[in-house]
Amino acid sequence: MAAAPVWSVDPRTGNRREQVGTEATPGDVDAAVRAANAAREPLADRTVRAALLRAAAAQLDAASEDILAAADAETALGRPRLTGELARTQAQLRAFADEIEDGAYLGVTINHKDADATPPCPDLRRYKIPLGVVAVYAASNFPLAFSVPGGDTASALAAGCPVVVKAHPDHPATSELTGAALRRAAAEVGLPEDVLSVVHGFEAGVELVKHPLVAAAGFTGSVRGGRALFDAAASRPAPIPFHGELGSLNPVVVTSAAAAERAEQIGEGLAGSMTMGTGQFCTKPGFVLVPEGESGDRLLEALREAVSKSAQGPLLDGGMRDAFLAGLGARAGLDGVEAPVAGGPGDDEHSVSAGFLTVAAERLGQQQYELLLEECFGPVTVIARYQDDDEVTAALSRLPGNLTATVHLGEAESAGEGGRGARLLAALTPLAGRVLVDGWPTGVAVAPAQHHGGPYPATTSTSTSVGATAIERWLRPVAYQDAPEALLPPELHDANPLGLPRRVDGRREN
């Protein structure tokens, strides 16, 4: 039976652009994983890995025109947005090169033998080693930064783990171009090209997570798809870590004081955040608590004006458009839910228009309104109007885990007066991995202190997929006890020949 073709499709028209290749067979997946596994030893050199990541950034830059053209044609995200995303992707690669050279991620810790300790302590030397081949499942909404050359790939390669990427079907041509750029970078620095490979097809993704040589997986996508792969990873004869980003509502609380002081500014900011990228950001604010009363009305009027003026646009594929329209209709059809801006189909059969819904917060305790507390992927948000702090607390208690949670405070609340700002911050902290004050969650800075993750279903683990500590997902610690130094890796020698940051007998060095 012939392998199914892989087509690149233009979401603006629904038309096929070109055949990119064919879906990978189980044999193809096995060959890719085995070739990646064979590249582990050459990838062990930290200096070469740093060179690989910098070369990858340069190769992406050299091929940028072709990559951006393909990505725009396949996603309709627009050249300005994609140009910024490509720059972000290159920055991630270079940031992980710096992280490799710094060496702190290895967590080198040495305790010399101490017979007088209680209990006696043997000679112990600990650091972190790469897990092995990593399977990466590319995202639909970020064809560069969270796909083939994205953060999962960059951090895994930085850790010393070869990567096999299951490309997303919404941008296969972009995936092939970026994969080729990374393979050229590998050859440039003297590494096997198979430190990274790309496979296509749903069944390929299933085969990949089940392969015995795959040691860990990273995923960005839907709750349904991510949970199925998570369960498959856990049910293997030897379960593996599965770091999945699945879905997020990203709640926002606007206090009465904040609304009174800057209702129009908050309304306009919310409109910009919820419609950014046609509402297809994983950090889109999808649920907002706004006070009843005149200041809340002003906020909603500003939101209405701004959302009404937002541009229509296609979603990433027809299936997502259908799901958005169905989800929007189901929510708008609930008793007591109003649509100041309806949203829905656009002026052509491939586009959608943005909208928002309102509901009284007191209704959220009823079972039929649970749908309002689930993510609806696309340009829509739900505004819950609350009467008092008890309704805010009750609404927050019903929310699942999130990537982000945001609070907009009045000036006195931000200064700590009355303790309300601190209480709200404390109430939001259990709900999300990133808590914002007086801002908007769309936009995730690539910085060492960043955390992009959160309680389930936002993610399936406690780790981050953005920032320096993303590398920790692909490492495991190992401790050597009473091993002669001549047998130890140089990272654990007393003389510290590699100049690594470390902790020796409780004291930090370098």
Salt bridges, closest charged atoms under 4 A:
GLU18 OE2 - ARG17 NH1 3.62
ASP30 OD1 - ARG34 NE 2.91
ASP30 OD1 - HIS211 NE2 2.74
GLU65 OE1 - ARG79 NH2 3.07
ASP72 OD1 - ARG12 NH2 2.83
GLU85 OE1 - ARG81 NH2 3.15
ASP98 OD1 - ARG54 NH2 2.65
GLU101 OE2 - ARG54 NH1 2.89
ASP123 OD1 - ARG125 NE 2.73
ASP152 OD1 - ARG473 NH1 2.86
ASP170 OD2 - HIS168 ND1 3.85
GLU176 OE2 - HIS200 NE2 2.73
GLU193 OE1 - ARG183 NH2 3.44
ASP194 OD1 - ARG183 NH1 3.11
GLU207 OE2 - LYS210 NZ 3.98
ASP231 OD1 - ARG227 NE 2.80
GLU245 OE1 - HIS452 NE2 3.13
GLU261 OE1 - ARG262 NH1 3.90
GLU264 OE2 - ARG298 NH1 2.91
GLU292 OE1 - ARG385 NH2 3.60
GLU294 OE2 - ARG298 NE 2.83
ASP297 OD1 - ARG385 NH2 3.10
GLU301 OE2 - ARG304 NH2 2.63
ASP335 OD2 - ARG363 NH1 3.68
GLU349 OE2 - HIS350 NE2 3.85
ASP389 OD1 - ARG420 NH2 2.47
GLU413 OE2 - ARG420 NH1 3.18
ASP438 OD1 - ARG262 NH2 2.80
GLU485 OE1 - ARG125 NH1 3.87
ASP494 OD1 - HIS112 NE2 2.84
ASP494 OD1 - ARG125 NH1 3.14
ASP505 OD2 - HIS112 ND1 2.83
GLU509 OE1 - ARG502 NE 2.95
